[in-house]
Amino acid sequence: MNHLFRYFCVLAAFGVYLSAAQAQEAHLGFVSTDRVLKEASTAKAAQTKLEQEFSKREKELVDLGANIKTMADKFEREAPTLPETQRQTRQKQLLEQDRDFQRKRREFQEDLNARKNEELQIVIQRANKVIKDIAVAEKYDFIFQDAVYVNPKLDITDKVIKALNTPAAK
């Protein structure tokens, strides 16, 4: 609902602006946030940083999961021949190890998501600064992000990506 309200407010403001401008033509632009986040070197660097930061923990989790699966398979094969008390003990151990694995995996995912959001915010802040700089330098009246349809001649995404990829933009 809030998104819809914002949309109508933007449309209303745009309509007021266009009616006030009457004979003056508005200078409009568009930026594809998805493309910026996929193609800008700052976004790629953030992704690489995250992969390096979390690859060790991810590998440990994969190894732990494989180890638990191996132990579970071994238990399934040996369970019929084990004494009842030993079978129950091993089953309990497997359940505890699996619960610990699930907890670690959940913590990993939460940590990864939090760091992704942090890095994404940094990239978005840089992109917004670049967009604002381009808007001021080239005297844009409006620059929209993420629209259903945009005439390609209004798309300034390549300019934004190019500006983000230059060392001065960092």
Secondary structure, 3 states (H helix, E strand, C coil): CHHHHHHHHHHHHHHHHHHHHCCCCCCEEEECHHHHHHHCHHHHHHHHHHHHHHHHHHHHHHHHHHHHHHHHHHHHHHHHHCCHHHHHHHHHHHHHHHHHHHHHHHHHHHHHHHHHHHHHHHHHHHHHHHHHHHHHHCCCCEEEECCCCCCHHHECHHHHHHHHHCHHHC
